[in-house]
Amino acid sequence: MAFKDKPATVLPRGRIATWDKTQLERLSTLELRALLENAERLKEPEVAALCRELLEARRRGRRAAKAAVQP
């Protein structure tokens, strides 16, 4: 069987595009960073923007929590 005999399969836009904010919030920071890198590499600007937004919020939250703990 030659490859010419098989019809070309066109895949829909990547699975990465199906992520939403609630799913992303469940990811660890390391997983979120990895997803951001993949989204940028795969040219998925919506997912990358959501990842950046959540990572930035986590950074701000960590600083505020550290400041509250230190006397």
N, CA, C and O atoms as CSV, one atom per row, in Angstrom:
chain,resi,resn,atom,element,x,y,z
A,1,MET,N,N,0.847,-1.183,0.000
A,1,MET,CA,C,0.000,0.000,0.000
A,1,MET,C,C,0.888,1.242,0.000
A,1,MET,O,O,1.762,1.392,0.854
A,2,ALA,N,N,0.665,2.094,-0.928
A,2,ALA,CA,C,1.456,3.320,-1.036
A,2,ALA,C,C,0.787,4.435,-0.247
A,2,ALA,O,O,-0.419,4.409,-0.006
A,3,PHE,N,N,1.579,5.399,0.144
A,3,PHE,CA,C,1.035,6.533,0.896
A,3,PHE,C,C,0.078,7.367,0.054
A,3,PHE,O,O,-0.777,8.070,0.592
A,4,LYS,N,N,0.222,7.288,-1.258
A,4,LYS,CA,C,-0.650,8.050,-2.144
A,4,LYS,C,C,-2.099,7.577,-2.037
A,4,LYS,O,O,-3.026,8.348,-2.288
A,5,ASP,N,N,-2.291,6.327,-1.670
A,5,ASP,CA,C,-3.635,5.760,-1.596
A,5,ASP,C,C,-4.429,6.269,-0.395
A,5,ASP,O,O,-5.660,6.245,-0.404
A,6,LYS,N,N,-3.731,6.724,0.625
A,6,LYS,CA,C,-4.418,7.199,1.831
A,6,LYS,C,C,-4.808,8.663,1.668
A,6,LYS,O,O,-4.011,9.466,1.185
A,7,PRO,N,N,-6.016,9.013,2.064
A,7,PRO,CA,C,-6.400,10.428,1.976
A,7,PRO,C,C,-5.632,11.236,3.020
A,7,PRO,O,O,-5.337,10.749,4.111
A,8,ALA,N,N,-5.323,12.442,2.672
A,8,ALA,CA,C,-4.614,13.332,3.597
A,8,ALA,C,C,-5.560,13.731,4.722
A,8,ALA,O,O,-6.683,14.173,4.480
A,9,THR,N,N,-5.101,13.573,5.926
A,9,THR,CA,C,-5.910,13.941,7.077
A,9,THR,C,C,-5.490,15.319,7.560
A,9,THR,O,O,-4.333,15.542,7.916
A,10,VAL,N,N,-6.420,16.213,7.567
A,10,VAL,CA,C,-6.148,17.553,8.060
A,10,VAL,C,C,-6.689,17.620,9.478
A,10,VAL,O,O,-7.885,17.464,9.720
A,11,LEU,N,N,-5.782,17.855,10.397
A,11,LEU,CA,C,-6.187,17.909,11.788
A,11,LEU,C,C,-6.755,19.276,12.118
A,11,LEU,O,O,-6.309,20.289,11.577
A,12,PRO,N,N,-7.734,19.305,13.003
A,12,PRO,CA,C,-8.266,20.597,13.411
A,12,PRO,C,C,-7.225,21.345,14.219
A,12,PRO,O,O,-6.173,20.797,14.548
A,13,ARG,N,N,-7.512,22.580,14.536
A,13,ARG,CA,C,-6.604,23.381,15.336
A,13,ARG,C,C,-6.236,22.599,16.587
A,13,ARG,O,O,-7.071,21.876,17.131
A,14,GLY,N,N,-5.022,22.730,17.041
A,14,GLY,CA,C,-4.482,21.929,18.126
A,14,GLY,C,C,-5.358,21.848,19.361
A,14,GLY,O,O,-6.171,22.729,19.639
A,15,ARG,N,N,-5.164,20.753,20.099
A,15,ARG,CA,C,-5.924,20.543,21.328
A,15,ARG,C,C,-5.629,21.633,22.343
A,15,ARG,O,O,-6.447,21.902,23.223
A,16,ILE,N,N,-4.477,22.255,22.228
A,16,ILE,CA,C,-4.098,23.281,23.178
A,16,ILE,C,C,-5.097,24.444,23.158
A,16,ILE,O,O,-5.273,25.124,24.169
A,17,ALA,N,N,-5.741,24.671,22.034
A,17,ALA,CA,C,-6.693,25.776,21.908
A,17,ALA,C,C,-7.966,25.545,22.710
A,17,ALA,O,O,-8.756,26.472,22.885
A,18,THR,N,N,-8.182,24.322,23.202
A,18,THR,CA,C,-9.413,24.038,23.934
A,18,THR,C,C,-9.297,24.326,25.427
A,18,THR,O,O,-10.271,24.139,26.157
A,19,TRP,N,N,-8.142,24.773,25.901
A,19,TRP,CA,C,-7.961,25.085,27.316
A,19,TRP,C,C,-8.777,26.322,27.688
A,19,TRP,O,O,-8.876,27.266,26.904
A,20,ASP,N,N,-9.355,26.311,28.874
A,20,ASP,CA,C,-10.017,27.513,29.374
A,20,ASP,C,C,-9.415,27.866,30.735
A,20,ASP,O,O,-8.615,27.108,31.284
A,21,LYS,N,N,-9.797,28.993,31.260
A,21,LYS,CA,C,-9.171,29.519,32.470
A,21,LYS,C,C,-9.358,28.594,33.677
A,21,LYS,O,O,-8.435,28.443,34.477
A,22,THR,N,N,-10.517,27.980,33.823
A,22,THR,CA,C,-10.744,27.108,34.974
A,22,THR,C,C,-9.841,25.881,34.926
A,22,THR,O,O,-9.372,25.419,35.966
A,23,GLN,N,N,-9.594,25.351,33.734
A,23,GLN,CA,C,-8.689,24.219,33.602
A,23,GLN,C,C,-7.259,24.639,33.931
A,23,GLN,O,O,-6.523,23.904,34.588
A,24,LEU,N,N,-6.881,25.809,33.474
A,24,LEU,CA,C,-5.522,26.292,33.702
A,24,LEU,C,C,-5.267,26.575,35.175
A,24,LEU,O,O,-4.154,26.369,35.657
A,25,GLU,N,N,-6.277,27.042,35.894
A,25,GLU,CA,C,-6.106,27.351,37.313
A,25,GLU,C,C,-5.776,26.107,38.128
A,25,GLU,O,O,-5.157,26.214,39.187
A,26,ARG,N,N,-6.175,24.940,37.658
A,26,ARG,CA,C,-5.911,23.690,38.368
A,26,ARG,C,C,-4.474,23.200,38.205
A,26,ARG,O,O,-4.029,22.331,38.956
A,27,LEU,N,N,-3.748,23.744,37.238
A,27,LEU,CA,C,-2.387,23.303,36.971
A,27,LEU,C,C,-1.410,23.876,38.001
A,27,LEU,O,O,-1.630,24.953,38.556
A,28,SER,N,N,-0.335,23.138,38.240
A,28,SER,CA,C,0.726,23.667,39.094
A,28,SER,C,C,1.461,24.759,38.324
A,28,SER,O,O,1.288,24.904,37.114
A,29,THR,N,N,2.268,25.513,39.026
A,29,THR,CA,C,3.022,26.580,38.378
A,29,THR,C,C,3.978,26.008,37.334
A,29,THR,O,O,4.132,26.586,36.257
A,30,LEU,N,N,4.618,24.887,37.636
A,30,LEU,CA,C,5.525,24.271,36.660
A,30,LEU,C,C,4.773,23.821,35.412
A,30,LEU,O,O,5.250,24.009,34.293
A,31,GLU,N,N,3.601,23.227,35.605
A,31,GLU,CA,C,2.796,22.790,34.458
A,31,GLU,C,C,2.327,23.984,33.644
A,31,GLU,O,O,2.288,23.931,32.415
A,32,LEU,N,N,1.974,25.056,34.332
A,32,LEU,CA,C,1.504,26.263,33.647
A,32,LEU,C,C,2.630,26.894,32.823
A,32,LEU,O,O,2.393,27.369,31.712
A,33,ARG,N,N,3.840,26.901,33.357
A,33,ARG,CA,C,4.993,27.425,32.608
A,33,ARG,C,C,5.264,26.575,31.366
A,33,ARG,O,O,5.548,27.109,30.294
A,34,ALA,N,N,5.175,25.247,31.513
A,34,ALA,CA,C,5.386,24.356,30.368
A,34,ALA,C,C,4.312,24.581,29.308
A,34,ALA,O,O,4.609,24.597,28.113
A,35,LEU,N,N,3.070,24.754,29.742
A,35,LEU,CA,C,1.990,25.010,28.789
A,35,LEU,C,C,2.201,26.343,28.078
A,35,LEU,O,O,1.933,26.454,26.882
A,36,LEU,N,N,2.677,27.350,28.797
A,36,LEU,CA,C,2.969,28.652,28.187
A,36,LEU,C,C,4.016,28.495,27.091
A,36,LEU,O,O,3.855,29.027,25.993
A,37,GLU,N,N,5.078,27.773,27.385
A,37,GLU,CA,C,6.120,27.551,26.374
A,37,GLU,C,C,5.556,26.835,25.154
A,37,GLU,O,O,5.863,27.201,24.019
A,38,ASN,N,N,4.737,25.822,25.383
A,38,ASN,CA,C,4.137,25.086,24.266
A,38,ASN,C,C,3.177,25.968,23.478
A,38,ASN,O,O,3.155,25.922,22.248
A,39,ALA,N,N,2.395,26.762,24.175
A,39,ALA,CA,C,1.443,27.646,23.486
A,39,ALA,C,C,2.181,28.649,22.608
A,39,ALA,O,O,1.759,28.925,21.485
A,40,GLU,N,N,3.279,29.193,23.118
A,40,GLU,CA,C,4.059,30.134,22.308
A,40,GLU,C,C,4.681,29.436,21.103
A,40,GLU,O,O,4.683,29.978,19.998
A,41,ARG,N,N,5.205,28.238,21.319
A,41,ARG,CA,C,5.828,27.485,20.227
A,41,ARG,C,C,4.804,27.106,19.165
A,41,ARG,O,O,5.105,27.127,17.972
A,42,LEU,N,N,3.589,26.760,19.599
A,42,LEU,CA,C,2.541,26.338,18.668
A,42,LEU,C,C,1.689,27.494,18.151
A,42,LEU,O,O,0.699,27.292,17.448
A,43,LYS,N,N,2.094,28.702,18.512
A,43,LYS,CA,C,1.398,29.928,18.063
A,43,LYS,C,C,-0.081,29.921,18.456
A,43,LYS,O,O,-0.974,30.059,17.619
A,44,GLU,N,N,-0.302,29.753,19.772
A,44,GLU,CA,C,-1.644,29.786,20.365
A,44,GLU,C,C,-1.697,30.981,21.311
A,44,GLU,O,O,-1.557,30.815,22.522
A,45,PRO,N,N,-1.899,32.193,20.770
A,45,PRO,CA,C,-1.799,33.404,21.593
A,45,PRO,C,C,-2.845,33.500,22.711
A,45,PRO,O,O,-2.571,34.088,23.758
A,46,GLU,N,N,-4.032,32.935,22.503
A,46,GLU,CA,C,-5.066,33.023,23.537
A,46,GLU,C,C,-4.662,32.230,24.777
A,46,GLU,O,O,-4.802,32.703,25.905
A,47,VAL,N,N,-4.166,31.033,24.554
A,47,VAL,CA,C,-3.749,30.183,25.670
A,47,VAL,C,C,-2.521,30.784,26.349
A,47,VAL,O,O,-2.433,30.792,27.577
A,48,ALA,N,N,-1.587,31.280,25.567
A,48,ALA,CA,C,-0.385,31.894,26.132
A,48,ALA,C,C,-0.753,33.098,26.998
A,48,ALA,O,O,-0.173,33.286,28.067
A,49,ALA,N,N,-1.697,33.905,26.555
A,49,ALA,CA,C,-2.122,35.068,27.325
A,49,ALA,C,C,-2.756,34.647,28.652
A,49,ALA,O,O,-2.497,35.263,29.686
A,50,LEU,N,N,-3.581,33.605,28.627
A,50,LEU,CA,C,-4.188,33.106,29.866
A,50,LEU,C,C,-3.117,32.587,30.826
A,50,LEU,O,O,-3.185,32.830,32.031
A,51,CYS,N,N,-2.137,31.876,30.289
A,51,CYS,CA,C,-1.043,31.360,31.124
A,51,CYS,C,C,-0.279,32.505,31.771
A,51,CYS,O,O,0.009,32.463,32.967
A,52,ARG,N,N,0.049,33.525,30.990
A,52,ARG,CA,C,0.779,34.684,31.531
A,52,ARG,C,C,-0.030,35.375,32.618
A,52,ARG,O,O,0.512,35.757,33.655
A,53,GLU,N,N,-1.314,35.533,32.383
A,53,GLU,CA,C,-2.192,36.179,33.359
A,53,GLU,C,C,-2.200,35.410,34.688
A,53,GLU,O,O,-2.074,36.007,35.757
A,54,LEU,N,N,-2.346,34.110,34.612
A,54,LEU,CA,C,-2.383,33.296,35.830
A,54,LEU,C,C,-1.033,33.260,36.531
A,54,LEU,O,O,-0.973,33.308,37.760
A,55,LEU,N,N,0.053,33.174,35.764
A,55,LEU,CA,C,1.378,33.179,36.376
A,55,LEU,C,C,1.658,34.505,37.068
A,55,LEU,O,O,2.235,34.530,38.155
A,56,GLU,N,N,1.259,35.588,36.451
A,56,GLU,CA,C,1.456,36.904,37.066
A,56,GLU,C,C,0.647,37.021,38.360
A,56,GLU,O,O,1.142,37.559,39.351
A,57,ALA,N,N,-0.571,36.530,38.359
A,57,ALA,CA,C,-1.405,36.577,39.563
A,57,ALA,C,C,-0.790,35.734,40.673
A,57,ALA,O,O,-0.840,36.112,41.843
A,58,ARG,N,N,-0.216,34.603,40.313
A,58,ARG,CA,C,0.428,33.757,41.317
A,58,ARG,C,C,1.663,34.437,41.886
A,58,ARG,O,O,1.927,34.323,43.083
A,59,ARG,N,N,2.415,35.135,41.066
A,59,ARG,CA,C,3.607,35.848,41.550
A,59,ARG,C,C,3.211,36.928,42.545
A,59,ARG,O,O,3.836,37.069,43.596
A,60,ARG,N,N,2.189,37.680,42.219
A,60,ARG,CA,C,1.738,38.753,43.115
A,60,ARG,C,C,1.214,38.174,44.422
A,60,ARG,O,O,1.454,38.737,45.490
A,61,GLY,N,N,0.506,37.062,44.345
A,61,GLY,CA,C,-0.044,36.435,45.542
A,61,GLY,C,C,1.039,35.904,46.457
A,61,GLY,O,O,0.905,35.978,47.678
A,62,ARG,N,N,2.116,35.366,45.888
A,62,ARG,CA,C,3.199,34.814,46.688
A,62,ARG,C,C,3.920,35.927,47.434
A,62,ARG,O,O,4.246,35.774,48.611
A,63,ARG,N,N,4.169,37.039,46.767
A,63,ARG,CA,C,4.843,38.156,47.428
A,63,ARG,C,C,4.011,38.690,48.575
A,63,ARG,O,O,4.537,38.980,49.649
A,64,ALA,N,N,2.719,38.819,48.351
A,64,ALA,CA,C,1.844,39.341,49.389
A,64,ALA,C,C,1.794,38.378,50.578
A,64,ALA,O,O,1.754,38.813,51.728
A,65,ALA,N,N,1.796,37.086,50.304
A,65,ALA,CA,C,1.754,36.106,51.380
A,65,ALA,C,C,3.068,36.129,52.179
A,65,ALA,O,O,3.040,36.034,53.406
A,66,LYS,N,N,4.209,36.255,51.499
A,66,LYS,CA,C,5.486,36.321,52.197
A,66,LYS,C,C,5.568,37.571,53.062
A,66,LYS,O,O,6.064,37.508,54.187
A,67,ALA,N,N,5.094,38.700,52.560
A,67,ALA,CA,C,5.143,39.943,53.313
A,67,ALA,C,C,4.267,39.845,54.563
A,67,ALA,O,O,4.621,40.395,55.606
A,68,ALA,N,N,3.149,39.164,54.472
A,68,ALA,CA,C,2.250,39.034,55.601
A,68,ALA,C,C,2.823,38.125,56.685
A,68,ALA,O,O,2.540,38.321,57.867
A,69,VAL,N,N,3.622,37.137,56.297
A,69,VAL,CA,C,4.192,36.179,57.243
A,69,VAL,C,C,5.377,36.785,57.996
A,69,VAL,O,O,5.549,36.538,59.190
A,70,GLN,N,N,6.182,37.568,57.304
A,70,GLN,CA,C,7.392,38.130,57.932
A,70,GLN,C,C,7.010,39.239,58.909
A,70,GLN,O,O,6.180,40.090,58.590
A,71,PRO,N,N,7.628,39.230,60.124
A,71,PRO,CA,C,7.289,40.268,61.118
A,71,PRO,C,C,7.869,41.609,60.798
A,71,PRO,O,O,7.663,42.565,61.545
